[in-house]
Amino acid sequence: MIHKHSITLRGHRTSFSLENPFMDELRMIADERDLALAALITEIDEVRDPTANLSSALRLYVLNWLKAKARQA
């Protein structure tokens, strides 16, 4: 199920929609990196392709993170 989330990025409110498993993974990644969830999302937003929406950028970040972890194992 997709849920809408709101966050403040660089002083501006924005929202994104993510399935629960992606949101759960983002929280775990933030914990592993010792970052606040908002800080991780801000970091992802700052480097995303300007033509991609934030929700897609977040999903791709999670996918790439998990692929990198699998290669390390």
Summary of the structure (lengths in Angstrom):
residues: 73
radius of gyration: 12.0
end to end distance: 29.7
largest distance: 38.7
contacts: 172
relative contact order: 0.16
helix: 59%
strand: 22%
